[in-house]
Amino acid sequence: MIKALIVIIFNITIVLSQDNLLTLLDEKDLDESYPVQGTFKATRIVNAQSIELPRKGTLEFIMFHRFGSMANGFYDLYGLDNAAIRFDLNLGLNNYFSFGFGRSSLKKTYDVYTKIKFLSQRTGSPTPPFSSAFFFKTEIMTSDKNEVFSNRLIYDLQLLIARKINSKLSLQLIPTIIHKNLIQKDETSNTLYSMGVGGRIKITNRFSINGDTFFPLGKRNKENFRQSWGVGCDIETGGHVFQLLLTNVQGSNESAYIEDANGTLKNMNIYFGFNITRSFTL
């Protein structure tokens, strides 16, 4: 009888010890927090920059392709005859800093840029509740060979503020400043301000719906100016991310897709295009 009682007490002690250990492990897991991953699938939402950077030691090659306006219908094969192309090389120096350069066929523009992530949303922690990064780009237009070099320069500065609301929904704000050293006759200011908004809805692990738009802050006197917008989808296939999109602007640089939008849904004056991102581990 005594032996049986000792065995029962010993077994109860083991069970209680296991429960206490599991409780401690669960509490430890709750205390730990990790940076949130996959707020967006690519470094672009549609037109706009996303909070994402290439991983450390990763080189991204991005091809941007925007067909011409669909307004002329079958005559221009719905824009396929008048494409604008941009290529981009983007290197992740670490998980918080990337550097890149690109070239756009519109206005034969070259650019260099950097993205610096200084705040990361974390799991299991109320702070910080969002991720944030600075994006800075210098554009050099070379289409006008007679223009002095300084007049060809455009500077883009953005603050990216993003939050992954849940596993399906991500949102981002993009306060933006664009400074043009040279402006056209119908433009009133060298420095332009706007507020961008972007989002992503995850449908499956490899497919999502994205959208972004920029609200101009201040008056724009530019002829035919329109608020820019873009909608599209992300399709991930291994080391590639394909983005199919519709937008009201043909350019892919910040100064182009924010300040040069002129398309409307009326008469199908919009542009079909795609982005292809290929990642290489160095």
NORTA-V598650 format. One line per field, one symbol per residue. psi: psi as a letter, one per 40 degrees, with the letter a starting at -180 (. if undefined). A space follows every 10 residues. Layout:
BEGIN
psi: ???
END
This chain:
BEGIN
psi: dddddddddd dddddddddd dddddddddd diiihhifdi dieiccdiii eiiiihehhh hhhhhhiiie debddeffee egihihihhh hhdaeehihi iihidhefhi iiiihhhehh iiieheiiei iiiihhihih hedgeeiidd eeihhhhihh hihhdaedhi ihighhhhhh dhiideieid hhiihihiih hhdadehihi iiihhhhiih ehhfhihiih iaihhhgbei hhhhihifid ieidddedee heiidhefgi hiaihhhhhh h.
END
